[in-house]
Amino acid sequence: MSGSLPQKSKKTSLSTQGYKGTRDFYPTDQRLKNYIYSKIHKLFKSYGYEEYNGPFVEHLELYAAKSSEEIVREQLYSFTDKGERVLAIRPEMTPTLARMVASKQKELIKPIRWYSIPTCMRYERPQRGRLREFDQLNVDILGGHPLDEDVEIILSAIDTLRSVGASYEHFKVKINHRGIVNAFLSKVLNIQSDNISVLMRLLDKKDKISNEVFFHECQKLNLNENQISKLNSFMSSSIEDVINLLGDHAQPAKELKQRLDILIELTSANCIHFSPDIMRGFDYYTGMVFEVFDNHPENNRALFGGGRYDNLVGAFGGEELPGVGYGMGDVCVANFMEVHGLIPELSKETDVCVLRFSEEDRLSALKLVQELRKLNLNVEAPVTLSKFGKQIQSAEKNGAKAVAFRGQDEFRDNTFAVKWLKTGVQDIYSNDILGYNKFADKLLNN
């Protein structure tokens, strides 16, 4: 992508607005982001997953081969670099994951449990829960037993929401299997194979279009009224109904029921649901697929989803390595926490502010700062000289637990004073390692 730089003008100020669909993270916003990510990192460490990352740009052909048609055609940011290579900004992480695993497939210990929180970009209309630039938690497990992998991946998705305070009643997990849909379309409705993938994409967006539009689109795919009626009935079937309906072709449904039974036993029937209308738009999904929905009436929408991909890694020339995974956008998680009242009050993590009285005590104050930081305390050093009361007010605004200082009496006695801002109590400590440790112990214990 090429273009000339805008001419500088002495009369016109630069805009304070960022690119549409992107965000500025002021410290208060970053606190929430760090809080959520700290929960995620702790959770996946407990599951035995390792963090990885990849490049922000990839060759366009990687996404053309592995991402959904909608992303490639409508949402991809692509450009030609100075070496005439056609590249694209990362719209999702799974193709990069597949490329990385394929390149070192023989060296990696199986099963591969990886997660990442990359920044991605897609050109789409910004709206609630969806921006052009976003961070997305990606979780994948490859090379294990499919049943155990599928159960674990959904448990981890549930626990991710629970780690930020959610209960089972706050959300539902809708689960389906691509094999069920394929068997129904090909064996029951006798849909031609060329139309199955197109019809799946239509079903994937069924809840976003009217019944009239859905009916018309089905007719364009040469479905008759009887087929459309059966299709609508299928969309509301139970897993037991589907097993009976598919008969000799019900193996995918039986496998999915096994997963559903285990998940309900381990979590709650309130949040685990079989939903034959869940398709997932990505072409690389081949088995179980799922989406997680918010139950809150103000945010009643899909939060994230994923599924099983048995052929993704083999496309790079290596051996087939089945896996399952999902992606969860940070915008959706924050909105979910907001409507359910799960966002905590997060303040600046300052333990103590060191204060000064004059220009003469600068070095003494900085020495005290250094000694307290050695004890792993978060200490703000004085960088402005103002009235003592204003310095205390500033410390309170910054969320400090205490202020420390050395006045004339403290210099004389080789001590330092501490005022606890919550209680107003003032303590005196010796200006040595014993005093520093005594203060640190009281601060951390409180």
C-alpha positions as CSV (number, residue, x, y, z in Angstrom):
1,M,0.0,0.0,0.0
2,S,1.5,3.3,-1.0
3,G,0.7,7.0,-0.7
4,S,2.1,10.3,0.0
5,L,2.4,11.7,3.5
6,P,0.1,14.6,4.4
7,Q,1.6,18.0,4.2
8,K,2.3,19.7,7.5
9,S,0.3,22.8,8.2
10,K,1.1,25.4,10.9
11,K,-2.6,26.4,11.1
12,T,-4.1,22.9,11.5
13,S,-3.7,20.7,14.6
14,L,-3.4,17.0,14.4
15,S,-6.6,15.1,15.2
16,T,-6.8,13.5,18.7
17,Q,-9.0,10.7,17.3
18,G,-7.4,7.4,16.5
19,Y,-8.3,5.2,13.5
20,K,-12.0,4.1,13.6
21,G,-12.5,0.8,15.4
22,T,-9.3,1.0,17.4
23,R,-8.9,2.0,21.1
24,D,-6.7,4.1,23.4
25,F,-5.9,2.4,26.7
26,Y,-5.5,5.0,29.3
27,P,-4.1,3.7,32.6
28,T,-7.6,3.1,34.1
29,D,-8.5,1.0,31.0
30,Q,-5.2,-0.8,31.1
31,R,-5.8,-1.8,34.7
32,L,-8.9,-3.7,33.7
33,K,-7.1,-5.3,30.7
34,N,-4.2,-6.4,33.0
35,Y,-6.7,-7.7,35.5
36,I,-8.5,-9.9,33.0
37,Y,-5.2,-11.1,31.4
38,S,-3.7,-12.0,34.8
39,K,-6.7,-14.2,35.4
40,I,-6.3,-15.9,32.0
41,H,-2.6,-16.5,32.5
42,K,-3.1,-18.0,35.9
43,L,-6.0,-20.2,34.6
44,F,-4.1,-21.7,31.7
45,K,-1.0,-22.2,33.7
46,S,-3.1,-24.3,36.0
47,Y,-4.4,-26.3,32.9
48,G,-0.8,-27.0,31.8
49,Y,-1.0,-24.7,28.7
50,E,2.0,-22.7,27.4
51,E,1.9,-19.2,25.9
52,Y,3.1,-18.6,22.3
53,N,3.0,-15.8,19.8
54,G,3.5,-15.1,16.1
55,P,3.9,-12.3,13.6
56,F,1.4,-9.5,13.2
57,V,1.6,-9.9,9.4
58,E,1.6,-13.1,7.3
59,H,1.6,-14.0,3.6
60,L,-1.9,-13.3,2.2
61,E,-2.1,-16.9,0.9
62,L,-2.1,-18.3,4.4
63,Y,-5.4,-16.6,5.2
64,A,-6.7,-17.2,1.7
65,A,-6.3,-20.9,2.3
66,K,-7.3,-21.2,5.9
67,S,-9.6,-18.4,7.0
68,S,-13.3,-18.1,6.2
69,E,-14.4,-16.7,2.8
70,E,-16.0,-13.7,4.6
71,I,-12.8,-12.7,6.4
72,V,-10.7,-13.0,3.2
73,R,-13.1,-11.3,0.9
74,E,-14.5,-8.5,3.2
75,Q,-12.5,-8.1,6.4
76,L,-8.8,-8.6,5.5
77,Y,-6.3,-5.8,5.7
78,S,-3.8,-6.6,2.9
79,F,-0.9,-4.7,1.3
80,T,2.1,-5.1,-0.9
81,D,5.4,-4.4,0.8
82,K,8.5,-2.8,-0.8
83,G,9.7,-6.3,-2.0
84,E,6.4,-6.8,-3.9
85,R,5.3,-9.4,-1.4
86,V,1.5,-9.6,-0.8
87,L,0.9,-9.6,2.9
88,A,-2.0,-9.3,5.3
89,I,-2.4,-8.1,8.9
90,R,-3.5,-10.9,11.2
91,P,-7.3,-11.3,11.3
92,E,-7.1,-14.4,13.5
93,M,-4.5,-16.7,15.0
94,T,-5.4,-20.2,14.0
95,P,-3.7,-20.2,10.6
96,T,-0.4,-19.0,12.2
97,L,-0.8,-21.7,14.9
98,A,-1.1,-24.3,12.2
99,R,1.9,-23.0,10.3
100,M,4.0,-22.9,13.5
101,V,3.1,-26.4,14.6
102,A,3.6,-27.9,11.1
103,S,7.1,-26.4,10.9
104,K,8.3,-28.2,14.0
105,Q,5.7,-31.0,14.2
106,K,8.2,-33.8,14.9
107,E,10.0,-31.8,17.7
108,L,6.9,-30.8,19.7
109,I,5.8,-33.0,22.7
110,K,2.2,-34.2,22.3
111,P,-0.4,-33.3,23.2
112,I,0.4,-29.6,22.4
113,R,-1.4,-27.3,24.8
114,W,-0.9,-23.7,23.7
115,Y,-2.6,-20.4,24.2
116,S,-2.0,-16.8,23.1
117,I,-3.5,-13.3,23.3
118,P,-2.6,-11.7,20.0
119,T,-3.8,-8.4,18.6
120,C,-5.8,-8.9,15.4
121,M,-7.5,-6.6,12.9
122,R,-10.5,-7.0,10.7
123,Y,-12.2,-4.4,8.5
124,E,-15.8,-4.4,9.6
125,R,-18.3,-2.0,11.0
126,P,-17.5,-1.2,14.6
127,Q,-20.3,-2.1,17.0
128,R,-20.9,-3.3,20.5
129,G,-18.6,-6.2,21.2
130,R,-16.8,-5.9,17.9
131,L,-14.0,-3.5,16.8
132,R,-11.6,-3.5,13.9
133,E,-8.6,-3.9,16.3
134,F,-9.0,-6.3,19.1
135,D,-7.1,-8.8,21.3
136,Q,-8.2,-12.4,21.1
137,L,-7.5,-15.2,23.5
138,N,-6.7,-18.3,21.4
139,V,-6.6,-21.7,23.1
140,D,-5.7,-24.9,21.3
141,I,-4.9,-28.5,22.1
142,L,-3.6,-30.9,19.5
143,G,-2.4,-34.5,19.3
144,G,-4.5,-36.0,22.1
145,H,-7.7,-38.2,22.2
146,P,-10.6,-36.3,20.6
147,L,-13.1,-37.0,23.3
148,D,-10.7,-35.8,26.1
149,E,-9.6,-32.8,24.0
150,D,-13.1,-31.7,23.3
151,V,-14.2,-31.9,26.9
152,E,-11.1,-30.1,28.2
153,I,-11.3,-27.2,25.6
154,I,-14.9,-26.5,26.6
155,L,-14.1,-26.7,30.3
156,S,-11.3,-24.2,29.9
157,A,-13.7,-21.9,28.0
158,I,-16.2,-22.1,30.9
159,D,-13.5,-21.6,33.5
160,T,-12.2,-18.6,31.7
161,L,-15.5,-16.8,32.3
162,R,-15.7,-18.2,35.8
163,S,-12.2,-16.9,36.5
164,V,-13.5,-13.3,36.1
165,G,-16.4,-13.9,38.4
166,A,-19.2,-15.5,36.2
167,S,-21.5,-18.2,37.4
168,Y,-23.1,-21.0,35.3
169,E,-26.3,-19.0,35.2
170,H,-24.6,-16.0,33.4
171,F,-24.0,-17.9,30.1
172,K,-24.8,-20.9,28.0
173,V,-22.5,-23.1,25.8
174,K,-24.2,-24.2,22.6
175,I,-22.6,-27.3,21.1
176,N,-23.0,-29.0,17.7
177,H,-21.0,-31.3,15.4
178,R,-20.2,-30.7,11.7
179,G,-20.7,-34.4,11.1
180,I,-24.3,-34.2,12.3
181,V,-25.1,-31.4,9.9
182,N,-23.3,-33.0,7.0
183,A,-25.1,-36.3,7.6
184,F,-28.5,-34.6,7.8
185,L,-28.0,-32.4,4.7
186,S,-26.6,-35.2,2.6
187,K,-28.4,-38.3,3.8
188,V,-31.8,-36.9,4.9
189,L,-32.3,-33.9,2.7
190,N,-30.2,-35.3,-0.2
191,I,-28.3,-32.0,-0.7
192,Q,-25.6,-32.1,-3.4
193,S,-22.1,-31.9,-2.0
194,D,-21.4,-28.7,-3.9
195,N,-24.1,-26.9,-2.0
196,I,-23.4,-28.2,1.5
197,S,-20.7,-25.7,2.5
198,V,-22.7,-22.9,1.0
199,L,-25.8,-24.0,3.0
200,M,-23.7,-24.3,6.2
201,R,-22.6,-20.7,5.8
202,L,-26.3,-19.7,5.4
203,L,-27.2,-21.6,8.5
204,D,-24.4,-20.0,10.4
205,K,-26.0,-16.6,10.0
206,K,-29.6,-17.8,10.2
207,D,-30.3,-15.9,13.5
208,K,-29.1,-12.6,11.8
209,I,-31.6,-12.7,9.0
210,S,-35.4,-12.9,8.8
211,N,-37.3,-16.2,8.1
212,E,-38.4,-14.8,4.8
213,V,-34.8,-14.1,3.7
214,F,-33.7,-17.5,4.9
215,F,-36.5,-19.2,3.0
216,H,-35.6,-17.2,-0.2
217,E,-31.8,-18.1,0.2
218,C,-32.7,-21.8,0.6
219,Q,-34.8,-21.6,-2.6
220,K,-31.8,-20.1,-4.4
221,L,-29.9,-23.3,-3.4
222,N,-32.7,-25.4,-5.0
223,L,-34.2,-26.6,-1.8
224,N,-38.0,-27.2,-2.0
225,E,-40.5,-26.3,0.7
226,N,-40.5,-29.8,2.2
227,Q,-36.7,-29.7,2.5
228,I,-36.8,-26.2,4.1
229,S,-39.5,-27.4,6.5
230,K,-37.4,-30.4,7.6
231,L,-34.4,-28.1,7.9
232,N,-36.2,-25.8,10.3
233,S,-37.5,-28.7,12.3
234,F,-34.0,-30.1,12.5
235,M,-32.7,-26.8,14.0
236,S,-34.8,-27.3,17.1
237,S,-34.2,-31.0,17.6
238,S,-32.8,-32.6,20.7
239,I,-29.6,-34.8,20.5
240,E,-31.8,-37.9,21.1
241,D,-34.1,-36.9,18.2
242,V,-31.1,-36.4,15.9
243,I,-29.7,-39.8,16.8
244,N,-33.0,-41.4,15.9
245,L,-33.4,-39.3,12.8
246,L,-29.9,-40.2,11.4
247,G,-30.1,-43.9,12.0
248,D,-27.1,-45.6,10.5
249,H,-25.4,-42.2,10.1
250,A,-25.8,-41.2,13.7
251,Q,-22.2,-41.9,14.9
252,P,-21.2,-38.1,15.1
253,A,-24.4,-37.5,17.1
254,K,-23.6,-40.4,19.5
255,E,-20.0,-39.0,19.9
256,L,-21.4,-35.6,20.7
257,K,-23.9,-36.9,23.2
258,Q,-21.0,-38.5,25.1
259,R,-19.3,-35.2,25.3
260,L,-22.5,-33.4,26.4
261,D,-23.2,-36.0,29.2
262,I,-19.6,-35.6,30.6
263,L,-19.8,-31.8,30.5
264,I,-23.2,-31.6,32.2
265,E,-21.9,-33.9,34.9
266,L,-18.8,-31.7,35.5
267,T,-20.5,-28.3,35.2
268,S,-24.2,-27.7,35.0
269,A,-27.2,-28.6,32.7
270,N,-28.1,-24.9,32.9
271,C,-25.1,-23.9,30.7
272,I,-24.5,-26.9,28.4
273,H,-26.9,-27.2,25.4
274,F,-27.0,-29.2,22.2
275,S,-27.8,-26.7,19.4
276,P,-27.9,-28.0,15.8
277,D,-28.1,-24.4,14.6
278,I,-24.4,-23.7,15.6
279,M,-22.2,-24.0,12.5
280,R,-19.2,-21.7,12.9
281,G,-18.2,-20.1,9.6
282,F,-14.6,-21.2,9.4
283,D,-14.1,-23.8,6.7
284,Y,-11.4,-25.7,8.6
285,Y,-13.8,-26.9,11.3
286,T,-14.6,-30.6,10.8
287,G,-16.0,-32.0,14.1
288,M,-17.5,-30.5,17.3
289,V,-18.2,-26.8,17.1
290,F,-19.5,-24.5,19.9
291,E,-20.4,-21.0,20.8
292,V,-20.8,-19.3,24.2
293,F,-23.7,-16.9,24.7
294,D,-24.4,-14.3,27.3
295,N,-27.7,-14.7,29.1
296,H,-28.0,-11.1,30.1
297,P,-30.9,-9.3,28.3
298,E,-28.7,-6.3,27.7
299,N,-26.0,-8.3,26.0
300,N,-27.9,-11.4,24.7
301,R,-25.4,-12.4,22.0
302,A,-22.6,-14.8,21.1
303,L,-19.4,-14.0,23.0
304,F,-17.0,-16.5,21.4
305,G,-16.7,-19.9,19.9
306,G,-14.5,-22.6,18.4
307,G,-14.3,-26.2,17.2
308,R,-12.4,-29.2,16.1
309,Y,-10.2,-29.1,13.0
310,D,-8.8,-32.4,11.9
311,N,-7.1,-31.3,8.7
312,L,-5.6,-27.9,9.4
313,V,-1.9,-28.8,10.1
314,G,-1.7,-31.4,7.3
315,A,-2.3,-28.7,4.6
316,F,1.4,-27.6,5.2
317,G,2.7,-30.9,4.0
318,G,3.2,-32.6,7.4
319,E,1.3,-35.4,9.0
320,E,-2.3,-34.8,10.0
321,L,-2.5,-33.6,13.6
322,P,-6.1,-33.2,14.8
323,G,-6.9,-30.5,17.3
324,V,-9.5,-28.3,18.8
325,G,-9.6,-24.7,19.9
326,Y,-11.4,-21.4,20.3
327,G,-10.9,-17.7,20.2
328,M,-12.3,-15.2,22.7
329,G,-12.2,-11.4,22.0
330,D,-11.3,-9.1,24.9
331,V,-14.1,-6.6,23.9
332,C,-16.7,-9.3,24.4
333,V,-15.3,-10.3,27.8
334,A,-15.2,-6.8,29.1
335,N,-18.8,-6.2,27.9
336,F,-19.9,-9.4,29.6
337,M,-18.3,-8.4,32.9
338,E,-19.8,-5.0,32.7
339,V,-23.5,-6.1,32.3
340,H,-23.1,-8.7,35.0
341,G,-21.5,-6.3,37.5
342,L,-18.2,-8.2,37.5
343,I,-15.8,-5.4,36.9
344,P,-13.9,-4.7,40.2
345,E,-12.7,-1.4,41.5
346,L,-9.1,-1.3,40.4
347,S,-6.7,1.4,41.6
348,K,-3.2,2.4,41.0
349,E,-0.9,-0.1,42.8
350,T,1.2,2.3,44.8
351,D,2.3,1.1,48.3
352,V,4.0,4.3,49.6
353,C,4.8,7.8,48.4
354,V,8.0,9.3,49.8
355,L,7.6,13.1,50.6
356,R,10.0,16.0,50.8
357,F,10.1,19.3,52.8
358,S,12.8,21.2,50.9
359,E,15.5,21.2,48.2
360,E,18.0,20.1,50.8
361,D,16.4,16.7,51.5
362,R,16.3,15.5,47.9
363,L,19.1,13.0,48.3
364,S,17.8,11.6,51.6
365,A,14.4,11.0,50.1
366,L,15.8,9.2,47.1
367,K,17.9,7.0,49.3
368,L,14.8,6.1,51.3
369,V,13.0,5.3,48.0
370,Q,15.8,3.0,46.9
371,E,15.8,1.1,50.2
372,L,12.1,0.5,50.2
373,R,12.1,-0.6,46.5
374,K,14.6,-3.3,47.4
375,L,11.9,-4.8,49.5
376,N,9.6,-5.2,46.4
377,L,7.4,-2.3,47.4
378,N,5.8,0.0,44.9
379,V,7.3,3.4,45.8
380,E,6.7,6.7,44.2
381,A,9.6,9.2,44.5
382,P,8.9,12.9,44.8
383,V,9.4,14.8,41.5
384,T,7.7,18.0,42.5
385,L,8.1,20.1,45.6
386,S,4.9,21.5,47.0
387,K,3.2,22.0,50.3
388,F,3.3,19.0,52.6
389,G,-0.6,18.8,52.7
390,K,-0.8,18.8,48.9
391,Q,1.8,16.0,48.7
392,I,-0.4,13.9,51.0
393,Q,-3.5,14.7,48.9
394,S,-1.6,13.6,45.8
395,A,-0.6,10.4,47.5
396,E,-4.2,9.7,48.5
397,K,-5.4,10.3,44.9
398,N,-2.8,7.8,43.6
399,G,-4.1,5.1,45.9
400,A,-1.0,4.9,48.2
401,K,-1.4,3.1,51.5
402,A,1.1,5.3,53.3
403,V,3.5,8.2,53.0
404,A,7.0,8.2,54.3
405,F,9.3,11.2,55.0
406,R,12.2,12.5,57.0
407,G,11.8,15.8,58.8
408,Q,14.2,17.5,61.2
409,D,13.4,15.2,64.1
410,E,13.9,12.1,61.9
411,F,17.2,13.4,60.6
412,R,18.3,14.0,64.2
413,D,17.2,10.5,65.4
414,N,18.3,8.7,62.2
415,T,14.7,7.5,61.7
416,F,11.9,7.9,59.1
417,A,8.2,8.6,59.7
418,V,5.3,6.8,58.1
419,K,1.7,8.1,58.1
420,W,-1.0,5.5,57.3
421,L,-3.4,7.2,55.0
422,K,-6.5,5.1,55.9
423,T,-6.2,5.6,59.6
424,G,-4.1,8.7,60.0
425,V,-1.9,6.9,62.5
426,Q,1.8,7.8,62.3
427,D,4.7,5.4,63.1
428,I,8.4,5.9,63.5
429,Y,11.0,3.4,62.2
430,S,14.8,3.3,62.4
431,N,16.5,4.4,59.2
432,D,18.3,1.1,58.7
433,I,17.5,-2.4,57.3
434,L,15.7,-3.4,60.4
435,G,13.4,-0.4,60.2
436,Y,12.8,-0.9,56.5
437,N,11.8,-4.5,57.0
438,K,9.6,-3.7,59.9
439,F,7.7,-1.1,57.9
440,A,7.4,-3.5,54.9
441,D,6.1,-6.3,57.0
442,K,3.3,-4.1,58.5
443,L,2.4,-2.7,55.1
444,L,2.2,-6.1,53.4
445,N,0.3,-7.6,56.3
446,N,-2.3,-4.8,56.2
